[in-house]
């Protein structure tokens, strides 16, 4: 079900039971600076936006999985960026921002913490700031999205420091280190989607010849663009740090595995030496321990050589079999 929230500079937030599309249209015309937030838009909202003169392509972005974009139309501007979702798992969702003269419209399909923060900022804004009109509101909503990531990135920094300590701690073995590093990198990638969308949007909005904000509000957007650049660098550095820590952890695991294999090789070498010593002794004992009388072969000297000849023939047969299979050639090629 669609949810509407409407704020004006003059009267603040409109009561929920009075927030209808008809009231919004009338009050927006009378206000010098207003904001309409639309959560879970329906077909009625589609027609409302079209009636306001919003381009059909911009309206379609409000109902689909819109890509990050900044477009200027004759009577309005369209900005689509990603913001942090308010659900339990870390995720980013697109938020569509439409700037129409004295009205700013945000359209979203899920709850976004930055929108609530923006509502508080709008309520506390000074008259001098609101004199900038919807440019100031646009700056505040984008700034709220960026500020939403600052404490999150601080948490990631602390988490990365803890994981690095665990990797280099020889006194204790920690479980699920690799899984934790992969989870951290996944979260950083998700954060980068939102932060980088903000940075690219601001760069296009401030591009010479295509500037979409007034000169009076330019300094605000320049400061915000510098802030997003810093956030992008932080997310990139943390991701590189997580990758480096993961590689170090895997190197430690491989080193321990190599040490274990070396110990196993040493044991097998010792057993092989013992076996090489025991085999001739076993052969001699086997030959001279044969009870040929049990097979009624007699006690003659020739009987012993007959048995040895049979053993030799078996050895030659096995060597011939190995040669036919190519195993001896492979051994020689090494």
PyMOL commands that set and color helices and strands:
alter all, ss='L'
color gray80, all
select helices_A, chain A and resi 16-18+21-30+43-51+56-61+113-124+127-130+134-167+177-205+218-288+292-295+301-325+327-333
alter helices_A, ss='H'
color red, helices_A
select strands_A, chain A and resi 3-8+12-13+34-39+69-72+77-84+92-100+103-108
alter strands_A, ss='S'
color yellow, strands_A
deselect
rebuild
show_as cartoon
